[in-house]
Amino acid sequence: MGTGQEFAKKLGVVGCVLVLAMGVIFTVLLFTSRGGAVEGYEPPRDSAYYAAHPEELLEELQANLLPKLDADGVDLTLDGDKLLVRAPKESLPSLRLTFTYYYDKDLFLFEEAAD
């Protein structure tokens, strides 16, 4: 008997169904979970508007979103028609997740801040 067959025999029918169900549930959660939501924040306009008005996106993030985050050392500047986000290495992934949760990723450039 192979290792897989031995494992399936020990689990039994109910165990095999449980393992398969958990696999399906975790896969669905992996592909549908977006994360990054901030309690109490609703963007006033959509990404299409901010694509045409990046300076207003800069003002919106500085005035309303960044104060709700623990965002020490974050620098937001305009770089042409995109918003350049410079942040420490440890906070950059969570900022990217939060910003792209509310706005289109094409509005931003993310860069690690120099020490």
C-alpha positions in Angstrom: 0.0 0.0 0.0 1.3 3.5 -0.9 1.7 6.4 1.5 -1.4 8.2 0.1 -3.5 5.1 0.3 -2.4 4.5 3.9 -3.3 8.1 4.9 -6.7 7.9 3.2 -7.4 4.6 5.0 -6.6 6.2 8.4 -8.8 9.2 7.7 -11.7 7.2 6.5 -14.5 8.5 4.4 -15.6 11.3 6.7 -12.0 12.5 7.2 -11.4 12.5 3.4 -14.6 14.6 2.8 -13.6 17.0 5.6 -10.1 17.5 4.1 -11.5 18.1 0.6 -14.1 20.5 1.9 -11.5 22.5 3.9 -9.3 22.6 0.8 -12.2 24.0 -1.3 -13.1 26.6 1.4 -9.5 27.8 1.8 -9.1 28.1 -2.0 -12.3 30.2 -2.3 -11.2 32.4 0.5 -7.8 32.8 -1.0 -9.1 34.1 -4.3 -12.0 36.2 -3.0 -10.5 37.9 0.0 -9.2 41.3 -0.8 -8.4 42.6 2.7 -7.1 46.1 3.2 -10.3 47.7 4.3 -10.1 50.5 6.9 -13.0 50.9 9.3 -14.8 54.2 8.8 -13.3 55.1 5.5 -15.3 55.5 2.3 -13.7 57.0 -0.8 -15.7 60.1 -1.9 -15.1 59.5 -5.6 -14.1 56.5 -7.8 -10.8 55.7 -9.5 -11.9 57.1 -12.9 -12.3 60.5 -11.4 -9.0 60.4 -9.5 -7.2 59.2 -12.7 -8.1 62.6 -14.2 -7.4 64.5 -10.9 -4.4 62.9 -9.2 -3.8 66.0 -7.1 -7.2 65.5 -5.5 -6.3 61.9 -4.7 -3.2 63.1 -3.0 -5.2 65.5 -0.9 -7.9 62.8 -0.1 -5.3 60.3 1.1 -3.4 62.8 3.2 -6.5 64.3 4.8 -8.7 61.2 5.3 -7.0 57.8 4.8 -3.5 58.2 6.2 -4.7 59.5 9.6 -6.7 56.3 10.0 -3.6 54.2 9.4 -0.5 53.7 11.4 1.6 55.2 8.6 4.8 56.7 10.1 7.4 57.6 7.5 5.0 57.6 4.6 5.6 60.2 1.9 3.1 60.8 -0.8 4.0 62.9 -3.9 2.8 63.3 -7.4 4.9 61.8 -10.1 3.3 62.9 -13.3 -0.2 61.4 -13.4 0.5 58.9 -10.6 0.8 59.1 -6.9 4.3 58.0 -5.6 4.1 56.3 -2.3 7.4 56.0 -0.4 7.2 54.0 2.8 9.5 51.9 5.0 9.9 48.3 3.8 7.8 46.8 6.6 4.8 49.0 6.0 4.8 49.1 2.2 2.9 45.9 1.6 0.0 46.8 3.9 -0.2 50.3 2.4 -0.2 48.8 -1.1 -3.0 46.5 -0.1 -5.1 49.3 1.5 -4.6 51.8 -1.3 -5.5 49.3 -4.0 -8.5 48.1 -2.0 -10.1 51.4 -2.6 -8.5 52.7 -5.8 -7.1 51.3 -9.0 -3.5 50.1 -8.8 -2.6 52.0 -11.9 -3.0 55.3 -9.9 0.1 54.5 -7.8 3.8 53.9 -7.8 5.1 52.2 -4.7 8.7 52.6 -3.6 10.7 51.7 -0.6 11.9 54.7 1.4 15.6 55.2 1.6 17.0 54.8 5.1 
